[in-house]
């Protein structure tokens, strides 16, 4: 879901597709890496395809309502 939001916030008219996707990947990679590491830590390596364990942490529930496209536009 985060990937879809991040792609939707990308400005595909700003340059060649390869360059735009490269910039998108560069911006979202830290978030992906953090999310994967955190999820692996709290699930003790168990698979959690529905993110039930990940979003059971109260401090992460706000991510469900985060305006990801707006966040990326502000950070760009």
Residue pairs with C-beta under 8 A, 6 or more apart in sequence:
2 28
2 31
2 32
2 35
2 68
3 28
5 68
5 69
5 72
6 24
6 27
6 28
6 68
6 69
6 72
7 24
8 69
9 68
9 69
9 70
9 72
9 73
10 20
10 21
10 23
10 24
10 72
11 20
12 20
14 20
27 72
27 75
27 76
28 72
38 54
39 48
39 51
39 53
39 54
42 53
42 54
42 57
43 53
43 54
46 53
48 54
54 60
55 61
55 63
55 64
